Amino acid sequence: MPSVNPAASPLLKVPLLLAHSVCTYYGMTPSTPLPKPEEQKRYDASEFMARTMRVQIVLVSAGKWTCCGFALAEAAAILAAYLPSKIPGHVHSLLLPNGASLQLTPTSAVACALGITGGLMRIWCYRTLGQNFTWSTSIQPKHKLGTSGPYAIVRHPSYTAWTMMMLGNFILLLSKGSYAAESGLLGRPFGKAFVFTLIGYISFFTFTLTVRRTRLEDAILKEEFGKEWEEWAKKTPYRLFPYVY
């Protein structure tokens, strides 16, 4: 796929990569500590993801650092190539052994846009729910039903944002002109296995959130808030994507 602007696109890619990395970092970081056992045991006993949430957070954190690391390494490689007087040549060779060009393509631009938008949406959800936003299903003391901000658009906007953010990271990892592709990592058996294991695990985690967890949370909130939840569900009928699902 052709670059957006061959003369200037590599350097234009740097701020996109940095913003993408920052938004991915905050979007994949829990905004509050895990709830107390007594706040979650009522709902989590039969849910695999919730029962293993501490392990899942460690694995997600590893994925977060990997995704952010690739984006930052790509930005560093571009800067090393375009600021040769500031950065020793052996550093650039280390960052990008093949000496390939990390162009900004329409695909990578869309990937960064998805990552940035998804991350910002996650942060919006964190701020809207405050202490009530937890990674493990629970009902907090004095818990209030969140119906404003992104929760007035769909009932589970944080999972919508997560899906967008992960899709952006996957596209950025696999697209032509990406660091993983141009460094030769995807051409090596170990590198390919590593990247696709990462994608496989995060895809499983995402599927669990968007399909199983949304149904569980709807059932819990309906039980807890009754008519208030039913009125909100009528006004906000879609779980993840308006007019789709």
SVG drawing of the C-alpha trace seen along z (x, -y; Angstrom):
<svg xmlns="http://www.w3.org/2000/svg" viewBox="-39 -16 66 38">
<polyline fill="none" stroke="black" stroke-width="0.4" points="0.0,0.0 1.4,-3.4 2.5,-5.8 0.4,-8.9 3.2,-11.3 6.5,-9.7 8.5,-12.9 7.2,-13.5 5.3,-10.5 7.9,-8.8 8.3,-11.8 4.6,-12.4 4.2,-8.8 6.2,-9.6 3.5,-11.7 0.8,-9.2 2.9,-6.3 3.6,-8.2 -0.1,-9.1 -1.1,-5.6 1.3,-4.2 0.2,-6.5 -3.5,-5.8 -2.9,-2.1 -1.0,-2.2 -3.7,-4.0 -6.5,-2.1 -4.9,1.3 -4.2,0.2 -6.8,0.7 -8.0,-2.6 -8.8,-1.3 -7.6,1.6 -9.4,4.9 -12.5,4.9 -12.6,6.6 -13.5,10.3 -16.8,9.6 -17.7,7.1 -17.2,9.6 -17.7,13.1 -21.5,12.8 -21.1,12.7 -17.7,14.2 -17.9,17.7 -18.8,19.3 -17.1,16.9 -13.6,18.0 -12.3,14.6 -13.3,13.1 -11.8,16.0 -8.5,15.6 -8.5,11.9 -5.3,11.4 -3.5,13.7 -5.4,12.0 -4.1,8.6 -0.5,9.8 -1.0,11.3 -2.7,8.1 0.1,6.0 2.6,8.1 0.6,7.5 0.3,3.8 4.1,3.4 4.6,5.4 2.2,3.3 3.6,0.0 7.1,1.3 6.6,2.0 5.1,-1.5 7.9,-3.2 10.6,-1.2 9.1,-2.1 9.1,-5.8 12.7,-5.6 13.8,-3.9 12.2,-6.6 13.9,-9.3 17.3,-7.5 17.0,-7.4 16.0,-11.1 18.3,-12.5 21.6,-10.8 23.7,-13.6 22.0,-13.2 22.0,-9.4 24.9,-7.0 24.6,-4.8 24.9,-1.5 21.8,-2.5 19.8,-2.7 21.2,0.6 20.2,2.1 16.6,0.7 16.1,1.7 18.7,4.2 17.4,4.4 17.5,0.7 14.0,0.8 11.7,-2.3 8.9,-2.7 6.5,-4.6 3.2,-6.0 0.6,-4.2 -3.2,-4.6 -3.4,-1.3 -1.0,-2.4 -2.8,-5.7 -6.1,-4.0 -4.5,-1.6 -3.1,-4.6 -6.5,-6.3 -8.3,-3.2 -5.7,-2.9 -5.9,-6.5 -9.7,-6.7 -10.2,-3.5 -7.7,-4.6 -9.4,-8.0 -12.8,-6.3 -11.5,-4.0 -10.3,-7.0 -13.6,-8.7 -15.3,-5.6 -12.9,-5.5 -13.7,-9.1 -17.5,-8.7 -17.7,-5.8 -14.9,-6.7 -14.4,-4.2 -17.3,-2.1 -15.2,-1.2 -13.5,2.1 -11.9,4.9 -13.7,7.6 -17.4,7.8 -18.7,6.3 -21.2,4.0 -19.5,1.3 -20.9,-0.3 -23.2,-3.1 -22.9,-1.9 -24.7,-4.1 -25.8,-3.1 -23.7,-4.9 -26.0,-6.3 -24.3,-9.5 -21.4,-10.3 -20.4,-7.2 -23.0,-5.1 -25.8,-7.1 -24.6,-5.9 -24.1,-2.1 -24.4,-0.1 -20.8,1.2 -18.7,-1.5 -15.5,-0.5 -15.6,2.8 -16.3,1.0 -13.3,-1.1 -11.2,1.9 -12.1,3.7 -11.2,0.6 -7.9,0.2 -6.9,3.8 -7.9,3.9 -5.7,0.8 -2.7,2.6 -3.2,5.8 -3.3,3.8 -0.2,1.8 1.7,5.0 0.8,6.8 0.6,4.1 3.3,3.6 5.7,0.9 5.3,1.7 8.2,2.2 7.4,5.9 7.3,6.5 10.2,4.3 12.6,5.5 12.2,9.1 10.5,10.3 7.4,11.6 9.7,13.5 11.3,15.5 9.4,18.6 10.0,17.4 8.9,13.8 5.8,15.0 4.9,17.4 5.3,14.6 3.2,12.1 0.4,14.5 0.4,15.9 -0.1,12.3 -2.9,11.7 -4.5,15.0 -4.6,14.4 -5.8,10.8 -8.5,11.9 -9.7,14.5 -9.8,11.9 -11.6,9.4 -14.2,12.1 -14.8,12.9 -15.4,9.2 -17.6,8.4 -19.8,11.6 -19.9,13.2 -19.0,10.3 -21.6,7.9 -24.4,10.4 -23.3,11.1 -23.0,7.4 -26.4,6.7 -28.0,9.4 -26.2,8.2 -27.2,4.6 -30.8,5.5 -31.0,7.5 -29.4,4.7 -31.1,1.7 -34.4,3.1 -36.6,0.5 -33.8,-2.0 -31.8,0.4 -34.8,1.3 -35.5,-2.4 -31.8,-2.9 -31.9,0.2 -34.9,-1.2 -33.1,-4.5 -29.8,-2.7 -30.7,0.6 -27.3,1.5 -24.5,3.1 -21.5,2.2 -22.2,0.7 -25.1,-1.6 -27.7,0.0 -25.5,3.1 -25.2,5.0"/>
</svg>
